[in-house]
Amino acid sequence: LIEAKIITATTRQAFGFDSRMELPVDKQRRYVIGLAARSLTDTNDRWRLDDLENSVKAFLFGYDYRYYFRREGYGLYFRRDYGKHSHLRLDWRNERCYSLNNLSPFTLLTQETFAPNLPVPSDQINSLVMSAVVDTRNDAYITLEGFWIGAEVEIAGGRLGGKSAFSRFDVEIKRWDTFFKRHHTFIRT
């Protein structure tokens, strides 16, 4: 599998890419090794609002309380798939992050009230990332029932090298239910 995304926007520093190449290790394609490369604008604030909700809020009303930074680098990973959508994954990443200026072409209904981007040290980051996803949704795009649980641990610096050292832990749980074949609920924590 070879996959690449080209990312563009109307502001400077906004051209980017996110690509990966995977090679199955066994005939059942349960074990995969891969190589990834990226140069993109990223945020650590997805836990507050997902990308779609935040984009609508920023475009229509000019409110965006996320801060953004540039992330560039490459990585190697090993993934074990369970079923259609669940997996365990171990990544080694070599990346560099740096600060971005606030740039936005316009908002639709109001004046911009964007929070300033926080400064990010422009250091080399070597990290080990362990992640797991359990996904029982009936459909990935039009979900009416099931759950999605994702957990990720990232450890950077120390014996891994690089100039920045940190630990990051993320857990996200989403649940969809349908009652009486017409009432749909979505819970995200």
C-alpha positions as CSV (number, residue, x, y, z in Angstrom):
1,L,0.0,0.0,0.0
2,I,1.3,3.4,-0.9
3,E,-0.8,6.4,0.2
4,A,-0.1,10.1,0.0
5,K,-2.0,13.3,0.8
6,I,-1.1,16.7,-0.4
7,I,-2.4,19.5,1.9
8,T,-2.8,23.1,0.7
9,A,-4.4,26.3,2.0
10,T,-4.7,29.9,1.1
11,T,-2.0,31.0,3.5
12,R,1.8,30.8,3.5
13,Q,3.4,27.9,5.4
14,A,0.3,25.8,4.6
15,F,1.5,23.5,1.8
16,G,2.2,20.0,3.3
17,F,2.1,16.3,2.8
18,D,1.4,13.2,4.8
19,S,2.5,9.9,3.2
20,R,3.1,6.3,4.1
21,M,4.2,3.1,2.4
22,E,3.2,-0.3,4.0
23,L,4.4,-3.8,3.4
24,P,2.4,-6.8,4.7
25,V,4.6,-9.3,6.6
26,D,2.2,-12.3,6.4
27,K,-0.3,-13.6,3.8
28,Q,-3.3,-12.7,5.9
29,R,-2.1,-9.1,6.1
30,R,-2.4,-9.1,9.9
31,Y,1.2,-7.8,10.4
32,V,2.4,-4.7,8.6
33,I,5.6,-2.7,8.6
34,G,5.6,0.8,7.2
35,L,7.5,3.9,6.5
36,A,5.8,7.4,6.9
37,A,6.9,10.9,6.0
38,R,5.0,14.1,6.9
39,S,5.3,17.9,6.7
40,L,2.0,19.4,8.0
41,T,0.4,21.9,10.3
42,D,-0.7,20.2,13.6
43,T,-2.3,20.9,16.9
44,N,-2.3,19.3,20.4
45,D,-5.8,20.6,21.0
46,R,-8.0,17.9,19.2
47,W,-9.1,16.7,22.6
48,R,-11.3,19.8,23.0
49,L,-13.0,19.7,19.6
50,D,-12.5,17.5,16.6
51,D,-11.3,19.1,13.3
52,L,-14.7,19.4,11.6
53,E,-16.4,21.1,14.6
54,N,-13.4,23.5,15.0
55,S,-13.3,24.4,11.3
56,V,-17.0,25.2,11.1
57,K,-16.7,27.3,14.3
58,A,-13.6,29.2,13.0
59,F,-15.0,29.8,9.5
60,L,-18.5,30.9,10.5
61,F,-17.9,32.7,13.7
62,G,-14.1,33.5,13.9
63,Y,-13.5,31.5,17.1
64,D,-10.5,29.2,17.1
65,Y,-8.9,28.6,20.5
66,R,-6.4,26.0,19.2
67,Y,-2.7,26.7,18.8
68,Y,-0.9,25.3,15.8
69,F,2.7,24.4,14.9
70,R,4.5,22.8,12.0
71,R,5.5,19.1,12.3
72,E,8.0,17.6,9.8
73,G,9.8,14.2,9.8
74,Y,9.6,10.6,9.1
75,G,9.1,7.3,11.0
76,L,9.0,3.6,10.9
77,Y,6.2,1.5,12.3
78,F,5.0,-2.0,13.0
79,R,1.2,-2.7,13.2
80,R,-0.8,-5.8,14.2
81,D,-4.4,-5.7,12.8
82,Y,-7.3,-7.3,14.6
83,G,-10.5,-7.6,12.4
84,K,-11.4,-4.8,10.0
85,H,-10.6,-1.7,12.0
86,S,-8.8,-2.6,15.3
87,H,-5.0,-2.6,15.7
88,L,-1.9,-2.3,17.9
89,R,0.9,-0.1,16.6
90,L,4.5,0.7,17.5
91,D,6.2,3.8,15.9
92,W,9.6,5.2,16.0
93,R,9.6,8.9,14.8
94,N,12.3,11.4,14.0
95,E,10.6,14.8,13.7
96,R,11.2,18.5,14.0
97,C,8.5,21.0,15.1
98,Y,8.5,24.8,14.9
99,S,6.1,27.7,15.6
100,L,3.7,29.2,13.1
101,N,2.4,32.8,12.8
102,N,-1.4,33.2,13.1
103,L,-2.7,33.5,9.5
104,S,-6.2,33.3,8.4
105,P,-7.7,34.8,5.1
106,F,-11.2,35.6,6.5
107,T,-14.2,34.4,8.5
108,L,-17.7,34.5,7.2
109,L,-19.9,36.2,9.8
110,T,-17.8,37.9,12.4
111,Q,-14.4,39.4,13.2
112,E,-11.5,37.0,13.9
113,T,-10.8,36.2,17.5
114,F,-8.0,33.6,17.2
115,A,-5.8,32.8,20.1
116,P,-2.1,33.4,19.4
117,N,0.0,30.4,18.6
118,L,2.2,29.3,21.5
119,P,6.0,29.2,20.9
120,V,7.3,25.8,20.1
121,P,11.0,25.0,20.4
122,S,12.6,24.1,17.1
123,D,14.3,21.0,18.3
124,Q,14.9,17.5,16.9
125,I,12.4,15.0,18.5
126,N,13.0,11.3,18.5
127,S,10.1,9.4,20.0
128,L,8.6,6.0,20.5
129,V,4.8,5.9,20.1
130,M,2.6,3.0,21.2
131,S,-1.1,3.1,20.1
132,A,-4.1,0.8,20.2
133,V,-7.6,1.2,18.5
134,V,-10.7,-0.9,19.2
135,D,-13.4,-0.1,16.6
136,T,-16.8,-1.8,16.5
137,R,-18.7,0.8,14.5
138,N,-21.2,-0.4,11.9
139,D,-19.8,2.1,9.3
140,A,-16.8,4.3,9.5
141,Y,-18.5,7.3,7.7
142,I,-22.2,7.0,8.6
143,T,-22.0,5.6,12.0
144,L,-25.3,4.6,13.8
145,E,-24.0,2.2,16.4
146,G,-20.8,0.9,18.0
147,F,-17.8,2.4,19.7
148,W,-14.3,3.6,19.0
149,I,-11.6,3.6,21.6
150,G,-8.1,4.9,20.9
151,A,-5.2,5.1,23.3
152,E,-1.7,6.5,22.5
153,V,1.5,6.9,24.6
154,E,4.4,8.9,23.2
155,I,7.8,8.9,24.9
156,A,10.5,11.3,23.5
157,G,14.1,12.1,24.4
158,G,16.3,10.3,26.9
159,R,17.9,7.2,25.4
160,L,15.9,7.8,22.1
161,G,18.0,10.9,21.4
162,G,16.9,14.3,20.2
163,K,16.9,17.6,22.1
164,S,13.3,17.5,23.6
165,A,12.1,15.0,26.2
166,F,8.5,14.5,27.2
167,S,5.8,11.9,27.7
168,R,2.3,12.2,26.3
169,F,-0.8,10.1,27.0
170,D,-4.1,10.3,25.1
171,V,-7.3,8.3,25.4
172,E,-10.4,8.9,23.4
173,I,-13.7,7.1,23.7
174,K,-16.6,7.5,21.3
175,R,-20.0,5.7,21.5
176,W,-22.9,5.7,19.0
177,D,-26.4,4.3,19.8
178,T,-29.7,4.1,18.0
179,F,-32.9,3.9,19.9
180,F,-36.3,2.8,18.4
181,K,-34.7,2.9,14.9
182,R,-34.8,6.7,14.7
183,H,-33.1,8.4,17.6
184,H,-29.3,8.6,17.4
185,T,-26.9,9.6,20.1
186,F,-23.2,10.2,20.1
187,I,-21.0,10.4,23.2
188,R,-17.4,11.5,23.1
189,T,-15.0,11.7,26.1
